């Protein structure tokens, strides 16, 4: 599968998160699942920061340098240090939407030869630019599954729940499909 084929799917989570945020009261945005995990406000900020400082930085590094060491992103550590629970969910959502749009604008016009640019990421190993859309989509679907579980617990009648569930249940492409 051509990495370009995944890019349209990467447009989905920002809109689904928008629907999720829009359908919840302010207090509900800060509720964490009973089993642990991120509240919606924390999801928004985590996605925003990872999109910019994780995926965005990796894309930029791969386009700029050969055989580069790619930055890791400590999502739990960043969430704690930046106190996501105290931040505004709408601001986090907006930042996620902007960072995702910027990454897609960078990836869409890439010529086929650019997708083979590679580097190494700690804990992951070799990563090509072609791997990033798949990794981003897998991450999106992981967070969609978390949102499904959270919404089922705190707002089972939320109108976005069926849409988020449908997105979460789609089978992610395998590395072989992306290569």
Secondary structure as GFF3:
##gff-version 3
##sequence-region A 1 179
A	DSSP	alpha_helix	4	7	.	.	.	ID=ss1
A	DSSP	three_ten_helix	9	11	.	.	.	ID=ss2
A	DSSP	alpha_helix	12	22	.	.	.	ID=ss3
A	DSSP	three_ten_helix	27	30	.	.	.	ID=ss4
A	DSSP	alpha_helix	40	49	.	.	.	ID=ss5
A	DSSP	pi_helix	50	56	.	.	.	ID=ss6
A	DSSP	alpha_helix	57	64	.	.	.	ID=ss7
A	DSSP	beta_strand	68	70	.	.	.	ID=ss8
A	DSSP	alpha_helix	75	82	.	.	.	ID=ss9
A	DSSP	three_ten_helix	84	86	.	.	.	ID=ss10
A	DSSP	alpha_helix	89	108	.	.	.	ID=ss11
A	DSSP	three_ten_helix	112	116	.	.	.	ID=ss12
A	DSSP	beta_strand	118	121	.	.	.	ID=ss13
A	DSSP	beta_strand	125	128	.	.	.	ID=ss14
A	DSSP	alpha_helix	129	154	.	.	.	ID=ss15
A	DSSP	alpha_helix	161	169	.	.	.	ID=ss16
A	DSSP	alpha_helix	175	178	.	.	.	ID=ss17
###
